[in-house]
Amino acid sequence: MARIDITARVLGDKELVAALQRMSSHDVDKAIRDGVRYAARGGRKTIAKNIGAHYSLSAGRIKQDVSQPQFRDGGKTATLSTSRKPITAMQYKAKQTAKGLSMAIYKGQRTLVKSGFIAKGLPFKRKGKARMPIDVVHGPSIHAIYTGGRHAQAISSVTEQRMQEQLVKGIMRSLQGMAKGFGKA
């Protein structure tokens, strides 16, 4: 499984660093936990949006293969996992044509699988000239797309950038809530 780790690291935001230095260690820990939770909550949506920009999968189908966040280290670390289970060609908008099975893995590009056909709602491909040895046609899994697909570098960098922004925003929201008197422990 691909693991996307969200760990609280505050490096560049001077306003955030100054606010954290003025607070007690208990309040800082709570703010960091809240920030990690805020960033992790939007993680599945962020991954689905970035994969959906390049691949012809629906966001709902992508989210099925991305786990809910799992928290460790007292809430200071969150992990999202992706599934390695391959996705059938039907999810990639497969159509039966006269030449075979046509499916769109990447947006705007259709791929032809010769000797492919759709039967009982599943895409199949014949192994040889004979009628019976057939295999189900699959496209890449979410894990394969995120870790090694054609657009993997772009997807992972945009996802990591968005998660960092959400982490800082979540910490700042928590600190502002504490300043107003809400969120006191």
N, C-alpha and C positions, 0 to 999 in steps of 0.2 A: 504494500500500500504506500502511496505517496503521502508523505507527512508534510503538512504546512504548519510550521510552528509560529505562534504569536507570543513573543517574549517581550516584556517591558524593557526597552532600552531607550533612554532619553538622551539624545546626543546634541541636536542642533537648536532646538527651540529655547531661546534665552528666557523668554517670559515664563515658560513652563518650569525651567530649572530654578529660576528665582523664586517662584511660588512654592515649589517643593522644598527648597532650603529653609523657608520661613516656617514650615509646619513641623509638627511633632512626627516622630517616626510611625506612630500608629495611624495617623491621618494620611501619611504618605503611602503606607501599605494599602490602606483602603482605597485611595485614589488610583493606585496602580492596578489593583484587582478590578475596580470598576472600569478602568480604561481597557484592560485586556478583555473583559466580558463584552464591552461595547464593540470592540474590534472583531471579536470572534463571532458575535451574533450576526454580523453582516458578511461573514466570510463566505458562506455558501452562495449568497446572492452575488457577491463579487466574482467568485469563480465561475458561476453560471453565466454571468454577463460577458466575461472575457472569453470564455470558450465559445459561447453562442455568437460572438462577433465574427469568428472564423469558420466555425463548423455548423452544419445544418441540423443541429439538434435543438429541441425546445429546452427552455430553462428548467421546466419541471422535470424533464428526463435527466438532465445533468445533475440536478439537486438530489435525485434518487441515489446517485452513486457517490455523493459527498456526504460524509458523516456529520452528525451534530458535533459541536465542539466538545472536547474532553479537557477538563481543567486539571492541572497539576501544580505542585509547589505552592499550595495554599491559594490558588487562584491567580498566580502571577504568570503562568504559562498556559496556553491553550493549544490544542492540536486538532487539526482537521485532517481526515484521511479520505483518500479516494479509492474506489473499487477497481480491481483488475478484471472483473467479469466483462467479457466482450459484449457489445451491443449488437443485436441483430440488424440486418440491413433495412428492415421495415421502419426502424426509428430514423434512418437516414433517407426517408422518402423514396423507398424502392418502388419501381414500376416495371411491369412486365412489358417488353417490347417484342417486335418480330425477331430481333437479333439476339435477344437474351434479357438479362435483368439489368436495369439501369438504376443507379442510386447516386445520391449527391452527398458525399462525405464532406467536402469543402463547399462553402457557399459559392454558388455560381458555377460550379463544375460538376458535371455528371460523369460517372464511371460506369462502363459497360462490363458486365460479367457474362461472357459467352456461355451458353448452355445453362443459363440460370433461369429460374421460373419461380412463380409464387403458387403455392398449394396450401389450402386450409389456413391462410393467413400467415404463413411462414415462407421466407425466401430460401430456395434450395439451389444447388449446383450439382450437375452430374459429374462424377469422377472420371468417367471415360465415355466410350461410345455406347456402352450397355445401358439398359434402362434403369437398373436398380441401385447401384452404389451411388448414393447422393449424400451431400453434406449441407448443413445449414450455413448460409452466408452471413458473416459477421463483419462489422466495421471495428474501428479501434475503440478500446475502453477509455473511460475518463482518465484512468491512471496513465495510459499510454499517451493520450493527448497532452496531459499536463506535464509529463516528465520527458517525453521524447518525440512528440509530434512535430510536424512541419512548423507550426507556430508556437512551440513550447516556450522558447525564450521570451517572446513578446507577451504571452499569456502570463507566465510566472512573474516577470518583472512588473507588469502593470498591476497584478494582484498584490504583490508584496508592497508596492508603492501605496496602493489604496489602503491596505491593512495598517501601514505605518501612520497614514493620515488619520485613520479611524482611532488608532491607539492614542495619539496625542489629543484628538478631539474628545475622546471618552474621559481621559484624565482631566482635561480642562473643565469638562462638564461637572465632574465629581467635585473638583476643587471649588467651582463656583457655587455648587449646591451647599457645600460645607460653609462657605463664606456667608451665605444667606441664612444659615441656621438649620438647613435640611441636611440629612445624611450624617449627622453626628453619631458617633458610635457610643 
